[in-house]
Amino acid sequence: MTIRVLLADDQAMVRTGFGLILAAEDDIEVVAEAVDGVQAVELTARHRPDVVLMDIRMPRLDGLEALRLLRRPGAAEPPQVIVVTTFRDEEYVHRALLGGACGFLLKDSGPALLVEAVRAAASGEALISPAITVWLLCHFRTSATTPAAAPGAELSARETEVVTLVARGLTNAEVAARLHITVGTVKTHLTRIQNKIEARNRVEIAAWAWESGLMNS
């Protein structure tokens, strides 16, 4: 099954570079390129990509606002969106995750991580650049003050185990191996967890785990 990708970046060299990297993969096809957020939203409606690689700083409409429009509640067939940027800014990361991004990559993350992120997004998982992950987790540790009321109280013991492993950056396969369960069972747990804590993806699950104080207990 081919993963259909839309590239949104105002720099032609970046789009070309990403396009060449992704075109070398047999299971990935770049179906459109957008030069700003407005065009990204328009071309997404036209081409229905599975994954959008979205820059943040673009003319007319920035990537975070375009992300919000693409992932708004009730949107028809919303794509998975990976935010790709040169900026490691606290506000950008926070807004991207709250906006429904399923990944956050720095542009210097390298070809292998870019391809891995696209495949992870297409399969419903999330990937964040290691540099961002370390920063993000440290930020949540230091910024979390008063935990949410009874963090994790609505989760079963197994669901809590899944949440803590996801929050530490493990993939579904790694969680399954650690807990000696199937990947399908992990996905079922994640779906139930998302419904219970009103998270839209595994990135928000991880953020919730750190912000609620669950990881500090």
Disulfide bonds with the S-S distance in Angstrom:
none
